[in-house]
Amino acid sequence: MNVDHEEIRKWQKAMCQARQKLQRLVAEVGHARQVIEMDGDRRKRLLARYKKGYLDQGLSNADADTQARADDDYGKDLDEWAESLEAAFTVRDDWTATQAKLEAARSLHSVARDTLRSHPE
């Protein structure tokens, strides 16, 4: 392996960039995790909100459920929720990919540094 100080600087820079990106993502990741974890509860709550109006009209539970699911506004709200869920998954995946980049850069930096120490040219 032909290693020089420039190679080490390259991996140091990659590690620094990955750390900075992780720092920028911290708040977004916290929010994304909450959105992902609350997905099931949020869907149930959304359905219950629409279903209540039909139950108040005297429909049976099954009929109210069917009517609520068929409601255009329910569909729009569900689509909005799906978009926020997709955004949360994107943030989570970006975090995971950036962590992998950091670990790869850290590993390559370590190998390059050790190689330069043991075989200075």
PyRosetta script that sets phi, psi and omega in degrees:
from pyrosetta import init, pose_from_sequence

init()
pose = pose_from_sequence("MNVDHEEIRKWQKAMCQARQKLQRLVAEVGHARQVIEMDGDRRKRLLARYKKGYLDQGLSNADADTQARADDDYGKDLDEWAESLEAAFTVRDDWTATQAKLEAARSLHSVARDTLRSHPE")
pose.set_psi(1, 122.1)
pose.set_omega(1, 179.2)
pose.set_phi(2, -89.9)
pose.set_psi(2, 106.4)
pose.set_omega(2, -174.7)
pose.set_phi(3, -121.2)
pose.set_psi(3, 138.9)
pose.set_omega(3, 173.5)
pose.set_phi(4, -134.2)
pose.set_psi(4, 179.0)
pose.set_omega(4, -178.2)
pose.set_phi(5, -63.5)
pose.set_psi(5, -29.4)
pose.set_omega(5, 178.7)
pose.set_phi(6, -64.2)
pose.set_psi(6, -38.8)
pose.set_omega(6, 177.6)
pose.set_phi(7, -62.2)
pose.set_psi(7, -43.5)
pose.set_omega(7, 179.5)
pose.set_phi(8, -64.5)
pose.set_psi(8, -43.2)
pose.set_omega(8, 178.3)
pose.set_phi(9, -61.2)
pose.set_psi(9, -37.9)
pose.set_omega(9, 179.7)
pose.set_phi(10, -60.5)
pose.set_psi(10, -44.3)
pose.set_omega(10, -179.0)
pose.set_phi(11, -73.4)
pose.set_psi(11, -32.9)
pose.set_omega(11, 175.6)
pose.set_phi(12, -63.0)
pose.set_psi(12, -43.4)
pose.set_omega(12, 179.5)
pose.set_phi(13, -63.4)
pose.set_psi(13, -42.1)
pose.set_omega(13, 179.0)
pose.set_phi(14, -62.5)
pose.set_psi(14, -41.3)
pose.set_omega(14, 177.5)
pose.set_phi(15, -63.7)
pose.set_psi(15, -43.8)
pose.set_omega(15, -179.9)
pose.set_phi(16, -61.6)
pose.set_psi(16, -44.7)
pose.set_omega(16, 179.3)
pose.set_phi(17, -63.2)
pose.set_psi(17, -41.4)
pose.set_omega(17, 179.5)
pose.set_phi(18, -65.7)
pose.set_psi(18, -42.6)
pose.set_omega(18, 178.3)
pose.set_phi(19, -62.0)
pose.set_psi(19, -43.3)
pose.set_omega(19, 179.6)
pose.set_phi(20, -62.7)
pose.set_psi(20, -41.2)
pose.set_omega(20, 179.2)
pose.set_phi(21, -65.3)
pose.set_psi(21, -41.4)
pose.set_omega(21, 177.7)
pose.set_phi(22, -61.1)
pose.set_psi(22, -41.1)
pose.set_omega(22, 178.4)
pose.set_phi(23, -62.4)
pose.set_psi(23, -39.9)
pose.set_omega(23, 178.9)
pose.set_phi(24, -67.7)
pose.set_psi(24, -29.1)
pose.set_omega(24, -175.9)
pose.set_phi(25, -86.7)
pose.set_psi(25, -10.1)
pose.set_omega(25, -172.2)
pose.set_phi(26, -52.8)
pose.set_psi(26, -53.0)
pose.set_omega(26, -177.8)
pose.set_phi(27, -63.8)
pose.set_psi(27, -42.3)
pose.set_omega(27, -179.8)
pose.set_phi(28, -63.1)
pose.set_psi(28, -38.3)
pose.set_omega(28, -179.2)
pose.set_phi(29, -66.7)
pose.set_psi(29, -40.1)
pose.set_omega(29, 177.5)
pose.set_phi(30, -60.0)
pose.set_psi(30, -45.3)
pose.set_omega(30, 178.4)
pose.set_phi(31, -65.7)
pose.set_psi(31, -42.5)
pose.set_omega(31, -179.3)
pose.set_phi(32, -61.7)
pose.set_psi(32, -42.3)
pose.set_omega(32, 178.7)
pose.set_phi(33, -61.9)
pose.set_psi(33, -40.6)
pose.set_omega(33, 179.2)
pose.set_phi(34, -64.2)
pose.set_psi(34, -43.7)
pose.set_omega(34, 179.2)
pose.set_phi(35, -60.9)
pose.set_psi(35, -45.0)
pose.set_omega(35, -178.1)
pose.set_phi(36, -65.9)
pose.set_psi(36, -45.3)
pose.set_omega(36, -178.2)
pose.set_phi(37, -66.9)
pose.set_psi(37, -31.0)
pose.set_omega(37, -176.8)
pose.set_phi(38, -92.6)
pose.set_psi(38, 5.9)
pose.set_omega(38, -174.8)
pose.set_phi(39, -54.1)
pose.set_psi(39, -52.3)
pose.set_omega(39, -177.7)
pose.set_phi(40, -61.8)
pose.set_psi(40, -45.3)
pose.set_omega(40, 179.8)
pose.set_phi(41, -64.4)
pose.set_psi(41, -39.8)
pose.set_omega(41, -178.8)
pose.set_phi(42, -65.6)
pose.set_psi(42, -40.5)
pose.set_omega(42, 177.8)
pose.set_phi(43, -63.5)
pose.set_psi(43, -44.3)
pose.set_omega(43, 179.4)
pose.set_phi(44, -62.8)
pose.set_psi(44, -42.5)
pose.set_omega(44, -179.8)
pose.set_phi(45, -64.4)
pose.set_psi(45, -42.0)
pose.set_omega(45, 179.2)
pose.set_phi(46, -62.1)
pose.set_psi(46, -45.3)
pose.set_omega(46, 178.3)
pose.set_phi(47, -62.6)
pose.set_psi(47, -43.2)
pose.set_omega(47, -179.1)
pose.set_phi(48, -61.8)
pose.set_psi(48, -37.0)
pose.set_omega(48, 179.9)
pose.set_phi(49, -62.8)
pose.set_psi(49, -42.3)
pose.set_omega(49, 179.0)
pose.set_phi(50, -76.5)
pose.set_psi(50, -34.8)
pose.set_omega(50, -177.8)
pose.set_phi(51, -66.9)
pose.set_psi(51, -34.3)
pose.set_omega(51, -177.4)
pose.set_phi(52, -56.0)
pose.set_psi(52, -43.0)
pose.set_omega(52, 179.6)
pose.set_phi(53, -59.5)
pose.set_psi(53, -38.2)
pose.set_omega(53, 179.6)
pose.set_phi(54, -74.9)
pose.set_psi(54, -35.3)
pose.set_omega(54, 176.4)
pose.set_phi(55, -65.9)
pose.set_psi(55, -39.2)
pose.set_omega(55, 178.5)
pose.set_phi(56, -63.7)
pose.set_psi(56, -24.4)
pose.set_omega(56, 177.6)
pose.set_phi(57, -81.7)
pose.set_psi(57, -4.3)
pose.set_omega(57, 176.3)
pose.set_phi(58, 97.7)
pose.set_psi(58, 6.9)
pose.set_omega(58, 178.8)
pose.set_phi(59, -73.2)
pose.set_psi(59, 155.1)
pose.set_omega(59, 176.0)
pose.set_phi(60, -68.4)
pose.set_psi(60, 165.6)
pose.set_omega(60, -179.4)
pose.set_phi(61, -58.7)
pose.set_psi(61, -44.1)
pose.set_omega(61, -179.0)
pose.set_phi(62, -66.1)
pose.set_psi(62, -42.7)
pose.set_omega(62, 179.4)
pose.set_phi(63, -67.3)
pose.set_psi(63, -40.1)
pose.set_omega(63, 178.7)
pose.set_phi(64, -63.0)
pose.set_psi(64, -39.9)
pose.set_omega(64, 178.4)
pose.set_phi(65, -62.2)
pose.set_psi(65, -45.9)
pose.set_omega(65, 179.7)
pose.set_phi(66, -62.5)
pose.set_psi(66, -45.8)
pose.set_omega(66, -179.2)
pose.set_phi(67, -65.3)
pose.set_psi(67, -41.1)
pose.set_omega(67, 179.9)
pose.set_phi(68, -63.1)
pose.set_psi(68, -43.7)
pose.set_omega(68, 180.0)
pose.set_phi(69, -66.9)
pose.set_psi(69, -28.0)
pose.set_omega(69, 179.5)
pose.set_phi(70, -84.2)
pose.set_psi(70, -10.6)
pose.set_omega(70, -177.6)
pose.set_phi(71, -66.4)
pose.set_psi(71, 128.6)
pose.set_omega(71, -179.5)
pose.set_phi(72, -60.5)
pose.set_psi(72, -39.0)
pose.set_omega(72, 179.6)
pose.set_phi(73, -65.4)
pose.set_psi(73, -37.5)
pose.set_omega(73, 175.7)
pose.set_phi(74, -60.9)
pose.set_psi(74, -44.5)
pose.set_omega(74, 178.8)
pose.set_phi(75, -61.0)
pose.set_psi(75, -41.8)
pose.set_omega(75, 178.7)
pose.set_phi(76, -64.7)
pose.set_psi(76, -45.0)
pose.set_omega(76, 178.6)
pose.set_phi(77, -63.0)
pose.set_psi(77, -38.6)
pose.set_omega(77, 178.7)
pose.set_phi(78, -66.0)
pose.set_psi(78, -39.0)
pose.set_omega(78, 176.6)
pose.set_phi(79, -63.6)
pose.set_psi(79, -41.4)
pose.set_omega(79, 177.2)
pose.set_phi(80, -62.3)
pose.set_psi(80, -42.5)
pose.set_omega(80, 178.4)
pose.set_phi(81, -63.4)
pose.set_psi(81, -39.9)
pose.set_omega(81, 179.4)
pose.set_phi(82, -62.6)
pose.set_psi(82, -37.7)
pose.set_omega(82, 177.7)
pose.set_phi(83, -65.0)
pose.set_psi(83, -42.6)
pose.set_omega(83, 179.1)
pose.set_phi(84, -67.9)
pose.set_psi(84, -34.0)
pose.set_omega(84, 177.0)
pose.set_phi(85, -66.9)
pose.set_psi(85, -42.1)
pose.set_omega(85, 177.8)
pose.set_phi(86, -62.4)
pose.set_psi(86, -41.7)
pose.set_omega(86, 177.4)
pose.set_phi(87, -62.8)
pose.set_psi(87, -38.5)
pose.set_omega(87, 178.6)
pose.set_phi(88, -64.3)
pose.set_psi(88, -42.6)
pose.set_omega(88, 177.5)
pose.set_phi(89, -64.4)
pose.set_psi(89, -37.4)
pose.set_omega(89, 178.1)
pose.set_phi(90, -62.7)
pose.set_psi(90, -44.6)
pose.set_omega(90, 178.5)
pose.set_phi(91, -63.2)
pose.set_psi(91, -45.0)
pose.set_omega(91, 180.0)
pose.set_phi(92, -60.8)
pose.set_psi(92, -42.8)
pose.set_omega(92, -179.9)
pose.set_phi(93, -68.3)
pose.set_psi(93, -36.1)
pose.set_omega(93, 176.7)
pose.set_phi(94, -63.6)
pose.set_psi(94, -41.9)
pose.set_omega(94, 177.8)
pose.set_phi(95, -60.8)
pose.set_psi(95, -47.2)
pose.set_omega(95, -179.1)
pose.set_phi(96, -63.0)
pose.set_psi(96, -43.4)
pose.set_omega(96, 179.8)
pose.set_phi(97, -65.7)
pose.set_psi(97, -39.4)
pose.set_omega(97, 179.8)
pose.set_phi(98, -68.1)
pose.set_psi(98, -37.3)
pose.set_omega(98, 175.2)
pose.set_phi(99, -62.2)
pose.set_psi(99, -41.1)
pose.set_omega(99, 178.5)
pose.set_phi(100, -64.2)
pose.set_psi(100, -40.4)
pose.set_omega(100, 177.4)
pose.set_phi(101, -62.5)
pose.set_psi(101, -42.0)
pose.set_omega(101, 178.8)
pose.set_phi(102, -61.6)
pose.set_psi(102, -46.5)
pose.set_omega(102, -179.1)
pose.set_phi(103, -65.2)
pose.set_psi(103, -39.5)
pose.set_omega(103, 178.0)
pose.set_phi(104, -65.3)
pose.set_psi(104, -44.1)
pose.set_omega(104, 179.2)
pose.set_phi(105, -64.7)
pose.set_psi(105, -39.9)
pose.set_omega(105, 179.1)
pose.set_phi(106, -62.8)
pose.set_psi(106, -43.3)
pose.set_omega(106, 180.0)
pose.set_phi(107, -65.5)
pose.set_psi(107, -47.3)
pose.set_omega(107, -180.0)
pose.set_phi(108, -65.6)
pose.set_psi(108, -36.9)
pose.set_omega(108, 176.0)
pose.set_phi(109, -61.4)
pose.set_psi(109, -44.4)
pose.set_omega(109, -179.7)
pose.set_phi(110, -63.1)
pose.set_psi(110, -44.4)
pose.set_omega(110, 179.1)
pose.set_phi(111, -63.5)
pose.set_psi(111, -45.4)
pose.set_omega(111, -179.5)
pose.set_phi(112, -63.3)
pose.set_psi(112, -42.9)
pose.set_omega(112, 179.6)
pose.set_phi(113, -63.6)
pose.set_psi(113, -44.9)
pose.set_omega(113, 179.5)
pose.set_phi(114, -65.8)
pose.set_psi(114, -38.1)
pose.set_omega(114, 178.0)
pose.set_phi(115, -64.3)
pose.set_psi(115, -42.5)
pose.set_omega(115, 179.6)
pose.set_phi(116, -65.8)
pose.set_psi(116, -37.7)
pose.set_omega(116, 178.9)
pose.set_phi(117, -66.7)
pose.set_psi(117, -41.5)
pose.set_omega(117, -175.6)
pose.set_phi(118, -83.7)
pose.set_psi(118, -23.0)
pose.set_omega(118, -179.9)
pose.set_phi(119, -134.6)
pose.set_psi(119, 65.1)
pose.set_omega(119, 179.8)
pose.set_phi(120, -65.7)
pose.set_psi(120, 140.2)
pose.set_omega(120, -178.1)
pose.set_phi(121, -116.5)
pose.dump_pdb("model.pdb")
